[in-house]
Amino acid sequence: MKSKLLHISTIGCQMNVYDADQIAGVLAPLGYTGTDAIETADLVVVNTCTIREKAEQKAFSFLGRLAKIKAANPSLIVAVGGCVAQQEGQAILKRMPHVDLVFGTHAIFRLPEMVRRIEQTRCRLVDVRMSDAIDSDSALVGPLAPGQVSAFVTIMRGCDNFCTYCVVPHVRGREASRHPDRIIEEIRMRVDQGVREVTLLGQNVNSYGNKEGLCSFSELLERVNDIPGLGRIRFTTSHPKDLSDDLIGAFGRLKKLCRHIHLPVQSGDDEILRRMNRRYTRAAYMDKVARLRVQCPDIAITSDMIVGFPGETDRQFQATLDLIRTVRYDGLFAFMYSDRPSAPATAFSGKIDERVKKARLQTLLDLQAGITAEKYQAMLGQVRTVLVEGTSRSLDHFTNPAGDGGLQWTGRTSSNHIVHFPADEGNSGDKELLTGAFADIMIETAHAHSLGGRLIQGPMGATPEKGEKTIAA
């Protein structure tokens, strides 16, 4: 079979990163192999996101630039997938004459047949049909990128929560969970390929298995925890209303479960939370944060915030700032509210002026930056175990005093903090040996978004499973 080149551009969330891997997997039997060079590709897939207005604009901007490439190479197939494709459907073909294929979030496993038809007839196709169940329940994993030690694994699709600002139920459909056996099979395959850390993905992982009568999410975590050769488990996203006592307890009893949870709150005001249809109160959220910290005192908590939701007053915004000061998050993803198609809040009155939203967002980000800096400073002189993800060149004087682009190793702690340490003569000799190893690092410098340190002897803290690679000075 003649080899053909496939370029996938992923815009948006972690779910899209996983979907891109699925796309590459289903197209491999057609002879497609990956390439980073769009100009030489036979097929370009743009995997889109519509959760935020900015991501949607970015997708259309990128598609517009592909028109010139298609003009220079008329045989190129241009395909658009993901949430924008699901939302806009046929309208994309009308807006973008150079696009050949639009496929929705449930159509990935129907992609090969559509690509074959376009190759043979040069027709233009749209498939945004949705299904109640996940189309393929078998594990489909493509090859890892060189040195890849972490992987995403989707455990469920869709959402039943219908937050009033959110378009996910309309573009991803209702909740559907994969069978736990298929999930375990996929993770085992990834571990056999060299993965040491997996992140379990779902719009609301806490409700995994509820509709289908499968095991609970905490029970699934226990099964994943038992997989030999796997070093760490992460998951996202976790809805506060469904954060059970059993799942909270998992942070105290499961060795491989990382000491980090992403727990989106969106607002610190009860009335705004009610209008968002979040179905929890500020007090209920704070109670779950407190219980998490009882089970795992050093757990890192991150969250999402929306500023400028319709009708948000200055007092309500101050309540959000007060929540941030009280919880003291390790990090935040904060966004200005924007109307999304099909989301009920689009019709709400009391829209906030853009200048006010921008000012509130900056105030919130400045507050969190100060808290993050204090937390990073508190880690100085402590030892943290990192999973080494690879090397990079640093021009940062603090992580590389010579400032000459010297080689440095990069990894993450169990609490999801990025740590850099120098690749000097004592530890830079074998990239394949070090990548995927657990290394104990003395933290010596703190920066806006990362920590710096030096390698010390022996495993400490979150030690890897027996038999895992470790490195020492």
N, C-alpha and C positions, 0 to 999 in steps of 0.2 A: 504493500500500500504506500502510495506517495505521501511523504510527510508534508503537512501544511502547518502554517504558523498562526498561532492564536495569541492575541493580546487582550488581557482583561484589565480594565480600569475600574477600580472599586471606589465608590464615593459613599461615605457615611459610616454606618455603625459596624460593630463586631459581627453582627448577624450577616452582613453583606460580605465580610471577609470569608466567613465559612461558606456562604453560597457561591463565592467565586471558586473555591476549591471544588465544590460539587460540579460547577459548570465545567471546569477543566477535566474532571473525572468522566462526565458523561460524553464529552466530545473527544476524549482520547481514542476510543475505538474507531472514530472516523478518520484518524490519522493526524489529529491536531496536537501540536506540541507548543509549549509556551515560548513567548518572546517578549522582550522589553521594548523592542523597536516597532512602533506603530507603522512606520513607513514601509516596512517589509512584510507586514502581517497580511494573511489571507482573510482573516476574520477578526474583527474588533468587537468585543462585548463591553458595553458600558453598564456597570451594575450600580444602580442609583438608589438614593434615599430621599424621602420626602418628609421626614420627621420635623425638620426645620426648614424654613423658607430659604435660608442661605444654601443649604445642601442641594435643594432643587434647582436654584439658580446656577450653582456650580455645574450641575449635570448638563443643563441646557447650553451653558457656555462651552463646555468641553465638546458636546455634540456639534455645536456650530463650527468649531475648529476642524472637525473631521471632514467637513464638506470639501475643503481644499485637497485633503489627502485622497478622498474618494474620486475627485476630479482627475487627479494625477494617476490613479490606479482604479479604473472603473470596475475591475473584477473583484475588488474588495467588498466583503460582506460586512455591513455595519448593523449590529444588534443592540437593542436597549432592553435591559432587564431591571428587576427590582421594583421598588415601591412607586417611583415616578411612572414606570411603564404600566404598572397595575392601575394607577390612578388616572392616567391620561389616555392609555390605549390607542385607538385609531387616530386620535388628535395628533399624536407624535408623527405619524406618517404624513399627515397633511401639513404639519408645521416644518418637517424636516424631510425634503424629497430624497435626500441621500441615504436615509435610513431604510434598511431592508426588512428588519424584523423587530417586532415589539413583543416581549414575552413577560408575563406577570410572575408574581412571587410563587405561584403554585405550578408553574409550567417548566421548571428546570428539567425534569425527567422526560418531558416531551420535546426538549430542545433538539436532540439529534435528528429526529425525523423532519423537523422544520428546516434545519440547516441543509439536510440532503435535498429537500424540495427546491430550496433557493439555489443551491449549487447546480441542479439539473435544469431548472426552468427560469431562473432569475425573477421569480415572482416576489411579491412583498406580502408579508404575513403578520397577523396580530393574533396572539393567544393570551387572553387574560382570564380564562376560565378558572374558577376556584372550586376546590373540593373539600369535603368535610374531614377527610383523613389525610395524613401525610402520604404522598403518592408512592414513595418507595420506602419500605421498612428495612431494607438491607443496608449494611454499612458500605459506603462508597468513599474510598479515600484515595487521593492522588499521591504522587511522590512528594516528599518534603523538600523545601528549599534547602540548599547547602547549609549545614550547621544549625538547622531549625531544631529547637529543643522544646518549644511550647506549641500547643495546637488548640484550636477551638473545636468543640463538639456540640452540635445542636441537640437538645433533648426534647424540645417541643416547639411548636410554631403557633403564631397567632395570639390573640388576647381577648378576654371576655370582660374586661374592666370598664371600657368605654369612658375613660377620663374625658372631660368635655373639651380639652385642648388638643386631643391626640387623634391622629389619623390611622394608627396601627390596626385597629380591628377592621377598618375599611379596606386596607391595602394588603394586610397579612392574613385576614380572616379570623375565624374563631379559634379558640385554643384546641390544639390536638397534640397529644404526647406520643413520642416514639416508645416502642416496647423496650423495657430495660435490658433485655437480652441483646438487642441490636446495638444499644448504646455501649454496653460492656464489650461487645465484639469489636466495635469500632475503636474504642480506647485501647484494647489489647493490640490491635493492628498498628495503631500509632506508636505504642510503646515498643513494639517489635522493630519499628522503623527508626527508633532513637529518641522519641519524645519522652521528656521527663516531667512535664507539667501539662495538665489539661484545664481548660476553662469551659465549663458547662454553660450553654447559652439557652436563653428563652426570654420572651417578653415578661414573663412572671414565673420564674422557676419554682417559687414557693407553692404554686398550685399544680405542679407536675403530677400527672397520673390521676387527678381527682375525678375527671369526667369518665375516664376509661376504666376506673376501678383497678388501676395498676398499683404498684408500691408507692409509698409516699416519697417526697423528695429526700428527706433525711435517710430513708431506707436505701434509696438509690446511692446516696453519698457513701453509705457504709459498704455497699458492694464495690464501688469504685475504689474506696480506700484499701480494699483487699487485693487489688491487682498488683502482682509482683512487678518490680521494676519501675513503677510509677512513683515519683517523688513528691509531687504536690498537686493539690486540687483547688481550683478557684471556681466561682460561678457568678453569673450576672444575667438578668437583673432581678432583684429581690423586692417584691412589693410589701410595704410595711404591714398592711392589713392581714396578710397571710403568713407572716413570720411566726411560726409555731414555737411552742416551748421545746419541742423535740429538736427542731432545727437549731434553735439557740443553744441547746445542750450539745449539739454536734461539735461546736467550736471548743468544747472542753474535753471531748472524748475521742475525736478522730485525729490521729497523728498527722495525716497528710493534708488535712484541710487547712489552707492558709489562714493566717490571722488577719483577715481583711474582709470586710463586707461593704458592698455598694448598696446603700439603702436610700433611694430617692425620696425626698420629703416634699419638694416643690415650693412649699410656703410654710411660714411659721405662724400663720393666722388661721383660726378655725373657720371663719366665714369664707375665706378664699378657698380653703381646703374643701369645704362643703360645695362651693360653686364649681370647683374642679372635679367633683365626684370622686374624691380620693378615698372616702369611706373610713377614715380614721381621724382622730383629733390630735392636736399637738401633745396633749397629755399622754395619750396612748402611744404615740411615737416615742416620746421621751422615756416612757416606762420600758419599752423594748430596747432602747439604747442602754439603759441602766442594767437590764438583765444580761445583755450581751457582754457588758464590761465585768459583770460578776463572773460569768463563765470563762471569759478570756480577758483578763485585765489589760493586756497590751494590744488588744485588737485595734486595727486601724479602720476608721469609718469614713467613707466618702459618700457624697450625695449629689443629687441634681436639684437645681433651683430655677424657677421661672420668675423673672421680674416683670412688672407691668401687665399682669393679668387684668382683663377688663374689670374696671371698678376698683382696682387696688388703690387704697388711700395711703397717704404718708404714714399714718399710724400703723396700718397693716404691713407696710414695707419695714417699718421699724421693728415690728414683731418678728419678721424673718431675720433681721440682723441680730436681734436678741437671741433667737434660737441658735444661730451660728456661734455666738459668743458662749452660749451655755453648753452646746454639744462639743465644740472645738474640734471640728472635722479635720481630718488629715488632708483632704482635698475636696474641691467642688467643681462640678461642671455646671456653669450658670449661663442662662440664655435669656434674651429678651423675648417676651411673648410675641408670636406672629400668628395670624389667622391661617388655618390649614383647611383645605377643601374637605367638606363632609363633617368636620368637627363642630359640635354644637356651639362652642364658645365663639365661633365666627359671627354668630347672630347676636351675641351679648352686647348690651349697651355699655357705655362708660369706657370706651377705648382710650388708652393712655397715649399722650403725645410722645413721639419718637425721642425728642430731646430729654424728656423726663425719664423714659426707659433707659436711655444710654447713661444718664447720670446715676440712676439707681444701680445699674449693672456695675459701673465703675466703683461705686461706693462698696458694693458687696464684694467685688473682687479684691479691692484694697484691704478690706477687713480680713478676708480669708488668707491673703498673702502674708499678712502679719502673723496670723495664727500658725500657718505652715512654717514660716521662718523660725518661730519660737520652738515648734516641735522638732525641727531639724537641728537647731542649736542644742536641744536637750539630748540628742543622740551622740554628740561629740564625746569621744573617749569610750564608747560602747562597742561591743563586737556584734556584728550581724552576719548571719549566714545568707549568702546569695547563690542563686542558680545562675551560673555563668552562661550568658547568651551569645557571646562572641566578642570581637574586637572592633575598635573604631579609632579614627584619628582625632586627637583633641588639640584644639588651639586655645583652650581655656587655661589661663595661667594657674588657676587654683588646682585643677586636676592634673595639670602638666606644667610645672614651674618653668620649664624651658620655653613653653609656648611655641614649639616648633612643629606641631602636628605629630608628636610622638604617639606611639601605639599605646592604647589602654584597653583593659578588659571592662566589659559592661555586664551587669546582672541585676536581678531584683531580689529584694528581701521577701520573706513570707508576708509581710505587711504591705507589699507592692511598692516599695520605695526603690527608685533607680539608684544604683551605686556604681561608680567608676573607680578602678584602681589601676596603677601603672603596670604595663607589661614590660618589666625590666629583665635583665639577664637571668634572674632567678626563676621567672615563671612564663617567659614568652616563647619557649622553644617548640612546643607542640600544640598547635591550635586545635587539632582534632581531639587531643587528650583533654584540654581544658574546657572546651565548649561542651556544655551539658553536665559539668561537674558542679558540686557544691563547694563553695569557698568561704572561709571565715575571714571577715574583713573588719579591721579596726577603723571606725569612722573618725576621720580627722578634719574634714571640711564640709561645709554646708552651703548649698547654692539655692537658687530660686526653685529649681525643679529636680534637683538630684543631690546626691551625697558623694563625697570622695573619701578614699581611705587607702589602706595598705593591707596586703595579705599577711595573715599571721598563721602560726602553726596549729594544725589540728582542728577537727570539727567541734563547734560549740553551738549552743542555742538550739535552733531547729535542725537537728542533725538528720542527715539523709538516712533512708532505709538501709539496713545491712546489705552490703553488696554493691551499693551505689558508689560512683566515683567521688572521691574527695581530693582536694589539692591543698598543699601546705607550702609555706615559705621554705 
